[in-house]
C-alpha cells in the first residue's frame, strides 16, 4: 500500500490497476436478454452488466481498492464523503485491509447504505442535506486528523479503479456498439470512457433533477447544477469532476435525462422481468431505454450498466 500515486488515466495504467485490485473485487456477470421481454424494440438484444453484485453493492469498490492499494495510507487512516455507495465501498475495503476509516454522509443517504457502512466497521458521521455538505465536513476532518482523503469521483486512482469495469466488460461482451452509463460525479463514465475511447458509443444518463454532466457539456466546463430527485443519494453532487470532464467531452456522445418516474419504472421492470434489485441510481441507465429517451438502431447492440443495488427491495417489489 505504498505504491506511488498514479499520474495518468490510460489503458496501460488501467490494466495495471486491474491486476492490483483483482484479488479484492468480483468479476461481475453480464446477462443477455431479449429486448421484447421489456416491451422494447431492439432486435440485437440487450446486455446488462450486473455491477450491483459487486462487493459493497456497487462499482465503487473498484475505486476504493484502487486508492487503498495505490496510495500511502497514514496511521490516521482514511476519510471519505459520500452519498452512500462510495462510503460503503471505502468502509468495506478499509475493513478488508485493516485500515481505520471515517465516512461522512448527508441525511439523504438511504438507511440501507448507512447500515452497510456501520456493518463494515467504519465510523459513520451523518450531517447536512447533500453530498457537498458531507464533502466539506470530510475536508475539515482531513485537516484535523491527517487522514487520507478518498474522493468519490474526482481523483486519478478512483477513475482508474472504475475504468476496470470497462476493461472487464469489453472482455465479456466485445461486440457491443453502445453502452448506457448513469452519471453522478462522473467517475464511472469517465473511467469507462478512458478505457474504451471511441471504440464504443457512450451515452450518459442522468436524472432530470440532477443534470450535472448535461449542464457541464452545455457550459463547456463543470458548473453547479440541481441536486435532487429520487437518486439524490448516488447521482446528485453539485457538479461533475474536473478530471473526468475533458474525457467526457472527447468520448461521451451525449447525455439523456430521465424523470424520477422513469427511474422508478426501470427499477420495477428489472425486478419483475429479471429479479434484479437495483437502487434508483443503478436503474437510471436502463430508464433511458425503457422511457424511449434513447432509441437504438435496428442492429445496434446495446449494453446497460446496472451500477448499484443498495436499496430496500420492498420499496419497489410490492
Secondary structure, DSSP 8 states (H G I E B T S, - for coil): ---------SHHHHHHHHHHHGGGS----EEEE-GGGGT---TT-EEEEEGGGSGGGBTHHHHHHHHHHHS---TT-EEEEESSHHHHHHHHHHHHHT--EEEEE-TTS-HHHHHHHHHTT-EEEE-SSSHHHHHHHHHHHHHHH--EE--SSSSHHHHHHHHHHHHHHHHH-TT-SEEEEE-SSSHHHHHHHHHHTTSSEEEEEEEGGG-HHHHHHHHTS-------STTTTTS--SS--HHHHHHHHHHEEEEEEE-HHHHHHHHHHHHHHH-----HHHHHHHHHHHTTSS---TT--EEEEE-B--S-GGGT--
